[in-house]
Amino acid sequence: MLRLVRAKLSIHNGIMSTIVLRTRVDESNAFIARRVLARLGLEPADAINALFAQIARRQAHPFSSGSSDSSYPKEEFGLDQETVAAISARLRRQIAGKRGSDDPKDPSSPGPG
């Protein structure tokens, strides 16, 4: 499906200069995304502008397109892998404690019967 999108690129003398982008997107994704954006009070061009602004600011794609996003904690919060692992372990312990001692996934659980 062919869509026309106005993308804000830069400001010259206080006036935003724009171009028209032509792109193809999956029809189903476009339909769902438009509904979500409408609920948020946004137009598709707003989402494109936000995406392009993040790409320009980061000089990279703003989110991982792979199966793992291991660089996110470092890029967004300055956390190294060791800190992330420690936080994850603490959260797992807290969750296990709230589940109770009869959790079959908990090795210290007495188990059934």
Biopython code that builds the backbone (N, CA, C, O; Angstrom):
import numpy as np
from Bio.PDB.StructureBuilder import StructureBuilder

atoms = [
    (1, "MET", "N", (0.848, -1.158, 0.000)),
    (1, "MET", "CA", (0.000, 0.000, 0.000)),
    (1, "MET", "C", (0.899, 1.229, 0.000)),
    (1, "MET", "O", (1.832, 1.322, 0.798)),
    (2, "LEU", "N", (0.624, 2.146, -0.872)),
    (2, "LEU", "CA", (1.418, 3.358, -0.994)),
    (2, "LEU", "C", (0.848, 4.437, -0.084)),
    (2, "LEU", "O", (-0.352, 4.712, -0.110)),
    (3, "ARG", "N", (1.707, 5.039, 0.712)),
    (3, "ARG", "CA", (1.287, 6.094, 1.645)),
    (3, "ARG", "C", (2.152, 7.323, 1.426)),
    (3, "ARG", "O", (3.344, 7.215, 1.138)),
    (4, "LEU", "N", (1.548, 8.476, 1.562)),
    (4, "LEU", "CA", (2.298, 9.726, 1.541)),
    (4, "LEU", "C", (2.379, 10.229, 2.970)),
    (4, "LEU", "O", (1.373, 10.290, 3.677)),
    (5, "VAL", "N", (3.565, 10.582, 3.380)),
    (5, "VAL", "CA", (3.781, 11.050, 4.743)),
    (5, "VAL", "C", (4.614, 12.313, 4.674)),
    (5, "VAL", "O", (5.624, 12.352, 3.972)),
    (6, "ARG", "N", (4.203, 13.347, 5.393)),
    (6, "ARG", "CA", (5.011, 14.561, 5.494)),
    (6, "ARG", "C", (5.912, 14.408, 6.695)),
    (6, "ARG", "O", (5.441, 14.170, 7.807)),
    (7, "ALA", "N", (7.185, 14.542, 6.483)),
    (7, "ALA", "CA", (8.150, 14.384, 7.573)),
    (7, "ALA", "C", (8.874, 15.701, 7.807)),
    (7, "ALA", "O", (9.425, 16.283, 6.872)),
    (8, "LYS", "N", (8.875, 16.174, 9.050)),
    (8, "LYS", "CA", (9.597, 17.386, 9.404)),
    (8, "LYS", "C", (11.074, 17.045, 9.507)),
    (8, "LYS", "O", (11.449, 16.120, 10.227)),
    (9, "LEU", "N", (11.901, 17.770, 8.806)),
    (9, "LEU", "CA", (13.317, 17.444, 8.798)),
    (9, "LEU", "C", (14.170, 18.431, 9.577)),
    (9, "LEU", "O", (15.021, 18.016, 10.364)),
    (10, "SER", "N", (13.965, 19.713, 9.379)),
    (10, "SER", "CA", (14.812, 20.679, 10.073)),
    (10, "SER", "C", (14.125, 22.031, 10.115)),
    (10, "SER", "O", (13.107, 22.258, 9.462)),
    (11, "ILE", "N", (14.710, 22.918, 10.901)),
    (11, "ILE", "CA", (14.170, 24.271, 11.018)),
    (11, "ILE", "C", (15.178, 25.238, 10.395)),
    (11, "ILE", "O", (16.358, 25.235, 10.745)),
    (12, "HIS", "N", (14.697, 26.054, 9.480)),
    (12, "HIS", "CA", (15.525, 27.083, 8.847)),
    (12, "HIS", "C", (14.860, 28.428, 9.084)),
    (12, "HIS", "O", (13.728, 28.652, 8.656)),
    (13, "ASN", "N", (15.558, 29.313, 9.761)),
    (13, "ASN", "CA", (15.037, 30.644, 10.077)),
    (13, "ASN", "C", (13.689, 30.571, 10.794)),
    (13, "ASN", "O", (12.786, 31.356, 10.506)),
    (14, "GLY", "N", (13.558, 29.632, 11.722)),
    (14, "GLY", "CA", (12.332, 29.510, 12.498)),
    (14, "GLY", "C", (11.196, 28.807, 11.785)),
    (14, "GLY", "O", (10.115, 28.661, 12.357)),
    (15, "ILE", "N", (11.407, 28.364, 10.549)),
    (15, "ILE", "CA", (10.361, 27.700, 9.781)),
    (15, "ILE", "C", (10.772, 26.248, 9.538)),
    (15, "ILE", "O", (11.880, 25.977, 9.074)),
    (16, "MET", "N", (9.879, 25.327, 9.852)),
    (16, "MET", "CA", (10.153, 23.905, 9.665)),
    (16, "MET", "C", (10.075, 23.585, 8.170)),
    (16, "MET", "O", (9.046, 23.811, 7.534)),
    (17, "SER", "N", (11.166, 23.059, 7.618)),
    (17, "SER", "CA", (11.115, 22.624, 6.223)),
    (17, "SER", "C", (10.733, 21.160, 6.198)),
    (17, "SER", "O", (11.196, 20.384, 7.034)),
    (18, "THR", "N", (9.910, 20.778, 5.269)),
    (18, "THR", "CA", (9.414, 19.410, 5.198)),
    (18, "THR", "C", (9.587, 18.853, 3.793)),
    (18, "THR", "O", (9.750, 19.592, 2.822)),
    (19, "ILE", "N", (9.547, 17.534, 3.715)),
    (19, "ILE", "CA", (9.539, 16.850, 2.429)),
    (19, "ILE", "C", (8.396, 15.844, 2.460)),
    (19, "ILE", "O", (7.856, 15.551, 3.526)),
    (20, "VAL", "N", (8.033, 15.327, 1.324)),
    (20, "VAL", "CA", (7.031, 14.271, 1.243)),
    (20, "VAL", "C", (7.759, 12.958, 1.004)),
    (20, "VAL", "O", (8.537, 12.834, 0.058)),
    (21, "LEU", "N", (7.503, 11.975, 1.869)),
    (21, "LEU", "CA", (8.088, 10.648, 1.723)),
    (21, "LEU", "C", (7.029, 9.708, 1.168)),
    (21, "LEU", "O", (5.864, 9.761, 1.565)),
    (22, "ARG", "N", (7.440, 8.857, 0.259)),
    (22, "ARG", "CA", (6.548, 7.818, -0.255)),
    (22, "ARG", "C", (7.120, 6.486, 0.190)),
    (22, "ARG", "O", (8.299, 6.205, -0.025)),
    (23, "THR", "N", (6.287, 5.669, 0.807)),
    (23, "THR", "CA", (6.772, 4.390, 1.306)),
    (23, "THR", "C", (5.681, 3.344, 1.236)),
    (23, "THR", "O", (4.497, 3.674, 1.168)),
    (24, "ARG", "N", (6.077, 2.094, 1.253)),
    (24, "ARG", "CA", (5.126, 0.987, 1.302)),
    (24, "ARG", "C", (5.190, 0.367, 2.693)),
    (24, "ARG", "O", (6.270, 0.131, 3.234)),
    (25, "VAL", "N", (4.029, 0.110, 3.254)),
    (25, "VAL", "CA", (3.966, -0.537, 4.555)),
    (25, "VAL", "C", (2.915, -1.642, 4.495)),
    (25, "VAL", "O", (2.005, -1.610, 3.667)),
    (26, "ASP", "N", (3.058, -2.610, 5.381)),
    (26, "ASP", "CA", (2.096, -3.695, 5.465)),
    (26, "ASP", "C", (0.718, -3.123, 5.792)),
    (26, "ASP", "O", (0.579, -2.325, 6.719)),
    (27, "GLU", "N", (-0.286, -3.526, 5.039)),
    (27, "GLU", "CA", (-1.629, -2.969, 5.196)),
    (27, "GLU", "C", (-2.206, -3.228, 6.593)),
    (27, "GLU", "O", (-2.812, -2.338, 7.190)),
    (28, "SER", "N", (-2.019, -4.425, 7.102)),
    (28, "SER", "CA", (-2.542, -4.772, 8.423)),
    (28, "SER", "C", (-1.862, -3.943, 9.511)),
    (28, "SER", "O", (-2.527, -3.402, 10.395)),
    (29, "ASN", "N", (-0.531, -3.846, 9.443)),
    (29, "ASN", "CA", (0.197, -3.032, 10.423)),
    (29, "ASN", "C", (-0.231, -1.572, 10.347)),
    (29, "ASN", "O", (-0.392, -0.914, 11.375)),
    (30, "ALA", "N", (-0.414, -1.065, 9.129)),
    (30, "ALA", "CA", (-0.817, 0.331, 8.958)),
    (30, "ALA", "C", (-2.182, 0.575, 9.587)),
    (30, "ALA", "O", (-2.385, 1.585, 10.262)),
    (31, "PHE", "N", (-3.111, -0.340, 9.369)),
    (31, "PHE", "CA", (-4.458, -0.188, 9.913)),
    (31, "PHE", "C", (-4.423, -0.144, 11.439)),
    (31, "PHE", "O", (-5.008, 0.742, 12.062)),
    (32, "ILE", "N", (-3.730, -1.109, 12.025)),
    (32, "ILE", "CA", (-3.649, -1.180, 13.492)),
    (32, "ILE", "C", (-2.905, 0.032, 14.047)),
    (32, "ILE", "O", (-3.342, 0.637, 15.027)),
    (33, "ALA", "N", (-1.786, 0.385, 13.425)),
    (33, "ALA", "CA", (-0.997, 1.534, 13.899)),
    (33, "ALA", "C", (-1.801, 2.823, 13.819)),
    (33, "ALA", "O", (-1.738, 3.641, 14.737)),
    (34, "ARG", "N", (-2.545, 3.020, 12.755)),
    (34, "ARG", "CA", (-3.374, 4.233, 12.639)),
    (34, "ARG", "C", (-4.415, 4.302, 13.763)),
    (34, "ARG", "O", (-4.662, 5.376, 14.311)),
    (35, "ARG", "N", (-5.019, 3.171, 14.104)),
    (35, "ARG", "CA", (-6.004, 3.161, 15.201)),
    (35, "ARG", "C", (-5.341, 3.514, 16.524)),
    (35, "ARG", "O", (-5.881, 4.301, 17.300)),
    (36, "VAL", "N", (-4.177, 2.938, 16.783)),
    (36, "VAL", "CA", (-3.451, 3.224, 18.025)),
    (36, "VAL", "C", (-3.063, 4.702, 18.066)),
    (36, "VAL", "O", (-3.267, 5.376, 19.075)),
    (37, "LEU", "N", (-2.505, 5.198, 16.966)),
    (37, "LEU", "CA", (-2.101, 6.602, 16.922)),
    (37, "LEU", "C", (-3.290, 7.533, 17.108)),
    (37, "LEU", "O", (-3.175, 8.554, 17.787)),
    (38, "ALA", "N", (-4.429, 7.195, 16.516)),
    (38, "ALA", "CA", (-5.628, 8.024, 16.671)),
    (38, "ALA", "C", (-6.058, 8.077, 18.136)),
    (38, "ALA", "O", (-6.447, 9.134, 18.634)),
    (39, "ARG", "N", (-5.987, 6.923, 18.832)),
    (39, "ARG", "CA", (-6.317, 6.908, 20.270)),
    (39, "ARG", "C", (-5.377, 7.804, 21.058)),
    (39, "ARG", "O", (-5.762, 8.371, 22.081)),
    (40, "LEU", "N", (-4.146, 7.931, 20.584)),
    (40, "LEU", "CA", (-3.156, 8.767, 21.260)),
    (40, "LEU", "C", (-3.233, 10.227, 20.818)),
    (40, "LEU", "O", (-2.505, 11.082, 21.323)),
    (41, "GLY", "N", (-4.121, 10.493, 19.873)),
    (41, "GLY", "CA", (-4.258, 11.850, 19.356)),
    (41, "GLY", "C", (-3.153, 12.234, 18.384)),
    (41, "GLY", "O", (-2.835, 13.413, 18.232)),
    (42, "LEU", "N", (-2.568, 11.238, 17.726)),
    (42, "LEU", "CA", (-1.453, 11.471, 16.809)),
    (42, "LEU", "C", (-1.804, 11.055, 15.389)),
    (42, "LEU", "O", (-2.693, 10.233, 15.170)),
    (43, "GLU", "N", (-1.108, 11.623, 14.450)),
    (43, "GLU", "CA", (-1.200, 11.254, 13.049)),
    (43, "GLU", "C", (-0.015, 10.365, 12.700)),
    (43, "GLU", "O", (0.993, 10.387, 13.406)),
    (44, "PRO", "N", (-0.111, 9.583, 11.626)),
    (44, "PRO", "CA", (1.045, 8.788, 11.202)),
    (44, "PRO", "C", (2.298, 9.640, 10.990)),
    (44, "PRO", "O", (3.405, 9.196, 11.295)),
    (45, "ALA", "N", (2.137, 10.842, 10.478)),
    (45, "ALA", "CA", (3.291, 11.720, 10.273)),
    (45, "ALA", "C", (3.989, 12.041, 11.589)),
    (45, "ALA", "O", (5.210, 12.193, 11.619)),
    (46, "ASP", "N", (3.222, 12.148, 12.683)),
    (46, "ASP", "CA", (3.826, 12.392, 13.996)),
    (46, "ASP", "C", (4.738, 11.236, 14.393)),
    (46, "ASP", "O", (5.833, 11.450, 14.912)),
    (47, "ALA", "N", (4.278, 10.007, 14.144)),
    (47, "ALA", "CA", (5.092, 8.829, 14.470)),
    (47, "ALA", "C", (6.354, 8.787, 13.611)),
    (47, "ALA", "O", (7.438, 8.482, 14.108)),
    (48, "ILE", "N", (6.213, 9.092, 12.335)),
    (48, "ILE", "CA", (7.376, 9.115, 11.434)),
    (48, "ILE", "C", (8.357, 10.191, 11.876)),
    (48, "ILE", "O", (9.566, 9.961, 11.899)),
    (49, "ASN", "N", (7.844, 11.363, 12.227)),
    (49, "ASN", "CA", (8.714, 12.449, 12.688)),
    (49, "ASN", "C", (9.456, 12.048, 13.960)),
    (49, "ASN", "O", (10.643, 12.340, 14.103)),
    (50, "ALA", "N", (8.759, 11.378, 14.888)),
    (50, "ALA", "CA", (9.408, 10.930, 16.122)),
    (50, "ALA", "C", (10.489, 9.896, 15.812)),
    (50, "ALA", "O", (11.579, 9.946, 16.382)),
    (51, "LEU", "N", (10.191, 8.964, 14.914)),
    (51, "LEU", "CA", (11.170, 7.953, 14.516)),
    (51, "LEU", "C", (12.398, 8.611, 13.904)),
    (51, "LEU", "O", (13.525, 8.306, 14.296)),
    (52, "PHE", "N", (12.193, 9.507, 12.953)),
    (52, "PHE", "CA", (13.318, 10.171, 12.295)),
    (52, "PHE", "C", (14.115, 11.027, 13.280)),
    (52, "PHE", "O", (15.341, 11.090, 13.188)),
    (53, "ALA", "N", (13.436, 11.684, 14.218)),
    (53, "ALA", "CA", (14.138, 12.497, 15.212)),
    (53, "ALA", "C", (15.047, 11.620, 16.070)),
    (53, "ALA", "O", (16.174, 12.010, 16.375)),
    (54, "GLN", "N", (14.562, 10.429, 16.463)),
    (54, "GLN", "CA", (15.379, 9.518, 17.262)),
    (54, "GLN", "C", (16.565, 8.983, 16.465)),
    (54, "GLN", "O", (17.668, 8.865, 16.999)),
    (55, "ILE", "N", (16.347, 8.663, 15.202)),
    (55, "ILE", "CA", (17.444, 8.196, 14.351)),
    (55, "ILE", "C", (18.503, 9.285, 14.224)),
    (55, "ILE", "O", (19.697, 9.006, 14.334)),
    (56, "ALA", "N", (18.073, 10.520, 13.995)),
    (56, "ALA", "CA", (19.019, 11.632, 13.866)),
    (56, "ALA", "C", (19.773, 11.864, 15.173)),
    (56, "ALA", "O", (20.981, 12.103, 15.159)),
    (57, "ARG", "N", (19.068, 11.796, 16.303)),
    (57, "ARG", "CA", (19.699, 12.047, 17.605)),
    (57, "ARG", "C", (20.697, 10.950, 17.955)),
    (57, "ARG", "O", (21.806, 11.242, 18.406)),
    (58, "ARG", "N", (20.315, 9.694, 17.752)),
    (58, "ARG", "CA", (21.164, 8.567, 18.132)),
    (58, "ARG", "C", (22.203, 8.198, 17.083)),
    (58, "ARG", "O", (23.193, 7.529, 17.380)),
    (59, "GLN", "N", (21.965, 8.643, 15.846)),
    (59, "GLN", "CA", (22.798, 8.211, 14.724)),
    (59, "GLN", "C", (22.749, 6.694, 14.588)),
    (59, "GLN", "O", (23.728, 6.060, 14.196)),
    (60, "ALA", "N", (21.593, 6.124, 14.916)),
    (60, "ALA", "CA", (21.368, 4.681, 14.838)),
    (60, "ALA", "C", (19.868, 4.431, 14.912)),
    (60, "ALA", "O", (19.088, 5.332, 15.221)),
    (61, "HIS", "N", (19.486, 3.217, 14.629)),
    (61, "HIS", "CA", (18.085, 2.827, 14.754)),
    (61, "HIS", "C", (17.698, 2.916, 16.224)),
    (61, "HIS", "O", (18.460, 2.456, 17.075)),
    (62, "PRO", "N", (16.537, 3.490, 16.559)),
    (62, "PRO", "CA", (16.211, 3.730, 17.967)),
    (62, "PRO", "C", (15.770, 2.515, 18.769)),
    (62, "PRO", "O", (15.646, 2.601, 19.991)),
    (63, "PHE", "N", (15.533, 1.404, 18.121)),
    (63, "PHE", "CA", (15.204, 0.203, 18.875)),
    (63, "PHE", "C", (15.768, -0.998, 18.152)),
    (63, "PHE", "O", (16.019, -0.970, 16.947)),
    (64, "SER", "N", (15.959, -2.051, 18.920)),
    (64, "SER", "CA", (16.588, -3.243, 18.377)),
    (64, "SER", "C", (15.686, -3.915, 17.362)),
    (64, "SER", "O", (14.486, -4.068, 17.592)),
    (65, "SER", "N", (16.253, -4.311, 16.256)),
    (65, "SER", "CA", (15.468, -5.049, 15.275)),
    (65, "SER", "C", (15.835, -6.525, 15.310)),
    (65, "SER", "O", (15.346, -7.310, 14.498)),
    (66, "GLY", "N", (16.700, -6.904, 16.256)),
    (66, "GLY", "CA", (17.097, -8.300, 16.404)),
    (66, "GLY", "C", (16.255, -8.992, 17.449)),
    (66, "GLY", "O", (15.298, -8.419, 17.970)),
    (67, "SER", "N", (16.610, -10.220, 17.754)),
    (67, "SER", "CA", (15.845, -10.983, 18.736)),
    (67, "SER", "C", (16.227, -10.609, 20.168)),
    (67, "SER", "O", (15.477, -10.898, 21.101)),
    (68, "SER", "N", (17.377, -9.975, 20.350)),
    (68, "SER", "CA", (17.837, -9.604, 21.685)),
    (68, "SER", "C", (18.118, -8.107, 21.717)),
    (68, "SER", "O", (18.604, -7.533, 20.742)),
    (69, "ASP", "N", (17.811, -7.494, 22.831)),
    (69, "ASP", "CA", (18.053, -6.057, 22.978)),
    (69, "ASP", "C", (18.965, -5.829, 24.171)),
    (69, "ASP", "O", (18.643, -5.060, 25.077)),
    (70, "SER", "N", (20.113, -6.509, 24.163)),
    (70, "SER", "CA", (21.009, -6.473, 25.315)),
    (70, "SER", "C", (21.680, -5.121, 25.508)),
    (70, "SER", "O", (22.177, -4.844, 26.600)),
    (71, "SER", "N", (21.711, -4.274, 24.489)),
    (71, "SER", "CA", (22.359, -2.972, 24.643)),
    (71, "SER", "C", (21.418, -1.918, 25.226)),
    (71, "SER", "O", (21.870, -0.835, 25.597)),
    (72, "TYR", "N", (20.128, -2.211, 25.315)),
    (72, "TYR", "CA", (19.154, -1.229, 25.794)),
    (72, "TYR", "C", (19.471, -0.683, 27.186)),
    (72, "TYR", "O", (19.496, 0.536, 27.358)),
    (73, "PRO", "N", (19.716, -1.539, 28.191)),
    (73, "PRO", "CA", (19.995, -0.994, 29.534)),
    (73, "PRO", "C", (21.199, -0.059, 29.554)),
    (73, "PRO", "O", (21.189, 0.943, 30.269)),
    (74, "LYS", "N", (22.232, -0.373, 28.782)),
    (74, "LYS", "CA", (23.415, 0.477, 28.754)),
    (74, "LYS", "C", (23.121, 1.796, 28.042)),
    (74, "LYS", "O", (23.469, 2.865, 28.545)),
    (75, "GLU", "N", (22.481, 1.723, 26.871)),
    (75, "GLU", "CA", (22.207, 2.933, 26.097)),
    (75, "GLU", "C", (21.232, 3.860, 26.808)),
    (75, "GLU", "O", (21.426, 5.075, 26.828)),
    (76, "GLU", "N", (20.186, 3.290, 27.390)),
    (76, "GLU", "CA", (19.141, 4.118, 27.984)),
    (76, "GLU", "C", (19.431, 4.530, 29.424)),
    (76, "GLU", "O", (19.066, 5.630, 29.839)),
    (77, "PHE", "N", (20.090, 3.647, 30.194)),
    (77, "PHE", "CA", (20.240, 3.901, 31.623)),
    (77, "PHE", "C", (21.682, 3.863, 32.115)),
    (77, "PHE", "O", (21.940, 4.122, 33.290)),
    (78, "GLY", "N", (22.620, 3.544, 31.232)),
    (78, "GLY", "CA", (24.021, 3.487, 31.625)),
    (78, "GLY", "C", (24.356, 2.294, 32.504)),
    (78, "GLY", "O", (25.339, 2.335, 33.244)),
    (79, "LEU", "N", (23.557, 1.227, 32.440)),
    (79, "LEU", "CA", (23.771, 0.049, 33.280)),
    (79, "LEU", "C", (24.628, -0.978, 32.552)),
    (79, "LEU", "O", (24.403, -1.267, 31.377)),
    (80, "ASP", "N", (25.613, -1.527, 33.261)),
    (80, "ASP", "CA", (26.417, -2.587, 32.643)),
    (80, "ASP", "C", (25.722, -3.934, 32.857)),
    (80, "ASP", "O", (24.757, -4.029, 33.616)),
    (81, "GLN", "N", (26.221, -4.972, 32.183)),
    (81, "GLN", "CA", (25.594, -6.294, 32.236)),
    (81, "GLN", "C", (25.577, -6.863, 33.649)),
    (81, "GLN", "O", (24.613, -7.526, 34.031)),
    (82, "GLU", "N", (26.625, -6.617, 34.431)),
    (82, "GLU", "CA", (26.695, -7.125, 35.799)),
    (82, "GLU", "C", (25.588, -6.523, 36.659)),
    (82, "GLU", "O", (24.954, -7.231, 37.442)),
    (83, "THR", "N", (25.354, -5.227, 36.516)),
    (83, "THR", "CA", (24.290, -4.561, 37.275)),
    (83, "THR", "C", (22.929, -5.077, 36.858)),
    (83, "THR", "O", (22.067, -5.327, 37.701)),
    (84, "VAL", "N", (22.731, -5.238, 35.548)),
    (84, "VAL", "CA", (21.458, -5.768, 35.045)),
    (84, "VAL", "C", (21.224, -7.172, 35.599)),
    (84, "VAL", "O", (20.111, -7.499, 36.009)),
    (85, "ALA", "N", (22.265, -8.000, 35.613)),
    (85, "ALA", "CA", (22.135, -9.364, 36.139)),
    (85, "ALA", "C", (21.769, -9.340, 37.621)),
    (85, "ALA", "O", (20.939, -10.131, 38.067)),
    (86, "ALA", "N", (22.381, -8.441, 38.385)),
    (86, "ALA", "CA", (22.094, -8.345, 39.816)),
    (86, "ALA", "C", (20.647, -7.891, 40.051)),
    (86, "ALA", "O", (19.962, -8.424, 40.923)),
    (87, "ILE", "N", (20.197, -6.930, 39.289)),
    (87, "ILE", "CA", (18.815, -6.452, 39.413)),
    (87, "ILE", "C", (17.849, -7.561, 39.032)),
    (87, "ILE", "O", (16.839, -7.764, 39.706)),
    (88, "SER", "N", (18.149, -8.278, 37.960)),
    (88, "SER", "CA", (17.289, -9.384, 37.516)),
    (88, "SER", "C", (17.190, -10.458, 38.582)),
    (88, "SER", "O", (16.103, -10.969, 38.852)),
    (89, "ALA", "N", (18.320, -10.806, 39.191)),
    (89, "ALA", "CA", (18.321, -11.833, 40.239)),
    (89, "ALA", "C", (17.483, -11.385, 41.436)),
    (89, "ALA", "O", (16.717, -12.172, 41.994)),
    (90, "ARG", "N", (17.631, -10.121, 41.826)),
    (90, "ARG", "CA", (16.859, -9.604, 42.959)),
    (90, "ARG", "C", (15.361, -9.641, 42.654)),
    (90, "ARG", "O", (14.559, -10.019, 43.508)),
    (91, "LEU", "N", (14.987, -9.246, 41.431)),
    (91, "LEU", "CA", (13.572, -9.273, 41.052)),
    (91, "LEU", "C", (13.029, -10.695, 41.028)),
    (91, "LEU", "O", (11.898, -10.935, 41.451)),
    (92, "ARG", "N", (13.829, -11.644, 40.533)),
    (92, "ARG", "CA", (13.394, -13.045, 40.527)),
    (92, "ARG", "C", (13.148, -13.546, 41.950)),
    (92, "ARG", "O", (12.177, -14.258, 42.204)),
    (93, "ARG", "N", (14.030, -13.171, 42.872)),
    (93, "ARG", "CA", (13.855, -13.577, 44.277)),
    (93, "ARG", "C", (12.577, -12.964, 44.861)),
    (93, "ARG", "O", (11.830, -13.634, 45.574)),
    (94, "GLN", "N", (12.334, -11.686, 44.554)),
    (94, "GLN", "CA", (11.136, -11.022, 45.066)),
    (94, "GLN", "C", (9.874, -11.687, 44.511)),
    (94, "GLN", "O", (8.910, -11.909, 45.243)),
    (95, "ILE", "N", (9.887, -11.997, 43.240)),
    (95, "ILE", "CA", (8.728, -12.641, 42.615)),
    (95, "ILE", "C", (8.516, -14.028, 43.212)),
    (95, "ILE", "O", (7.387, -14.409, 43.522)),
    (96, "ALA", "N", (9.596, -14.778, 43.372)),
    (96, "ALA", "CA", (9.497, -16.124, 43.962)),
    (96, "ALA", "C", (8.942, -16.039, 45.375)),
    (96, "ALA", "O", (8.134, -16.879, 45.770)),
    (97, "GLY", "N", (9.359, -15.045, 46.139)),
    (97, "GLY", "CA", (8.857, -14.880, 47.501)),
    (97, "GLY", "C", (7.375, -14.581, 47.538)),
    (97, "GLY", "O", (6.684, -15.022, 48.456)),
    (98, "LYS", "N", (6.869, -13.841, 46.563)),
    (98, "LYS", "CA", (5.448, -13.512, 46.523)),
    (98, "LYS", "C", (4.612, -14.699, 46.059)),
    (98, "LYS", "O", (3.427, -14.789, 46.378)),
    (99, "ARG", "N", (5.218, -15.599, 45.315)),
    (99, "ARG", "CA", (4.486, -16.782, 44.842)),
    (99, "ARG", "C", (4.244, -17.765, 45.980)),
    (99, "ARG", "O", (3.283, -18.534, 45.946)),
    (100, "GLY", "N", (5.096, -17.742, 46.969)),
    (100, "GLY", "CA", (4.958, -18.671, 48.082)),
    (100, "GLY", "C", (5.860, -19.870, 47.906)),
    (100, "GLY", "O", (6.485, -20.051, 46.861)),
    (101, "SER", "N", (5.919, -20.685, 48.942)),
    (101, "SER", "CA", (6.852, -21.805, 48.937)),
    (101, "SER", "C", (6.338, -23.004, 48.167)),
    (101, "SER", "O", (7.064, -23.989, 48.030)),
    (102, "ASP", "N", (5.103, -22.963, 47.653)),
    (102, "ASP", "CA", (4.587, -24.106, 46.916)),
    (102, "ASP", "C", (4.745, -23.940, 45.409)),
    (102, "ASP", "O", (4.072, -24.622, 44.636)),
    (103, "ASP", "N", (5.621, -23.046, 44.990)),
    (103, "ASP", "CA", (5.877, -22.835, 43.565)),
    (103, "ASP", "C", (6.679, -24.018, 43.033)),
    (103, "ASP", "O", (7.780, -24.273, 43.522)),
    (104, "PRO", "N", (6.150, -24.757, 42.031)),
    (104, "PRO", "CA", (6.880, -25.911, 41.513)),
    (104, "PRO", "C", (8.191, -25.543, 40.821)),
    (104, "PRO", "O", (9.054, -26.403, 40.648)),
    (105, "LYS", "N", (8.355, -24.300, 40.428)),
    (105, "LYS", "CA", (9.594, -23.872, 39.777)),
    (105, "LYS", "C", (10.672, -23.509, 40.790)),
    (105, "LYS", "O", (11.842, -23.363, 40.435)),
    (106, "ASP", "N", (10.280, -23.366, 42.045)),
    (106, "ASP", "CA", (11.225, -23.001, 43.106)),
    (106, "ASP", "C", (11.889, -24.276, 43.622)),
    (106, "ASP", "O", (11.209, -25.157, 44.149)),
    (107, "PRO", "N", (13.239, -24.385, 43.473)),
    (107, "PRO", "CA", (13.923, -25.610, 43.903)),
    (107, "PRO", "C", (13.819, -25.861, 45.402)),
    (107, "PRO", "O", (13.963, -27.004, 45.834)),
    (108, "SER", "N", (13.572, -24.826, 46.213)),
    (108, "SER", "CA", (13.467, -25.037, 47.658)),
    (108, "SER", "C", (12.039, -25.396, 48.070)),
    (108, "SER", "O", (11.765, -25.620, 49.249)),
    (109, "SER", "N", (11.133, -25.447, 47.091)),
    (109, "SER", "CA", (9.742, -25.755, 47.379)),
    (109, "SER", "C", (9.583, -27.210, 47.796)),
    (109, "SER", "O", (10.234, -28.085, 47.225)),
    (110, "PRO", "N", (8.727, -27.489, 48.785)),
    (110, "PRO", "CA", (8.535, -28.874, 49.198)),
    (110, "PRO", "C", (7.846, -29.717, 48.141)),
    (110, "PRO", "O", (7.899, -30.946, 48.196)),
    (111, "GLY", "N", (7.201, -29.075, 47.182)),
    (111, "GLY", "CA", (6.559, -29.805, 46.102)),
    (111, "GLY", "C", (5.201, -30.329, 46.507)),
    (111, "GLY", "O", (4.755, -30.100, 47.631)),
    (112, "PRO", "N", (4.527, -31.042, 45.587)),
    (112, "PRO", "CA", (3.175, -31.517, 45.873)),
    (112, "PRO", "C", (3.176, -32.621, 46.924)),
    (112, "PRO", "O", (4.114, -33.412, 47.026)),
    (113, "GLY", "N", (2.103, -32.650, 47.696)),
    (113, "GLY", "CA", (1.813, -33.712, 48.624)),
    (113, "GLY", "C", (2.677, -33.750, 49.788)),
    (113, "GLY", "O", (2.519, -34.617, 50.648)),
]
sb = StructureBuilder()
sb.init_structure("model")
sb.init_model(0)
sb.init_chain("A")
sb.init_seg("    ")
for serial, (resi, resn, name, xyz) in enumerate(atoms, 1):
    if name == "N":
        sb.init_residue(resn, " ", resi, " ")
    sb.init_atom(name, np.array(xyz, "f"), 0.0, 1.0, " ", f" {name:<3s}", serial, name[0])
structure = sb.get_structure()
